[in-house]
């Protein structure tokens, strides 16, 4: 992702310190979302990090 370019980009990744470090300087917002693996209706809440360049 480029901060200086004319295009806009948004990325969604797991909220992890390494991701925060990799995208330092970009706009960020943390969200709580539910992941479900394998069905069975068991959802796990976890942090998701939205990162954008505008």
Secondary structure, DSSP 8 states (H G I E B T S, - for coil): --SSSSS--EEEEE--HHHHHHTTTSEEEEEEEEEESSSTT-EEEEEEEEEE--
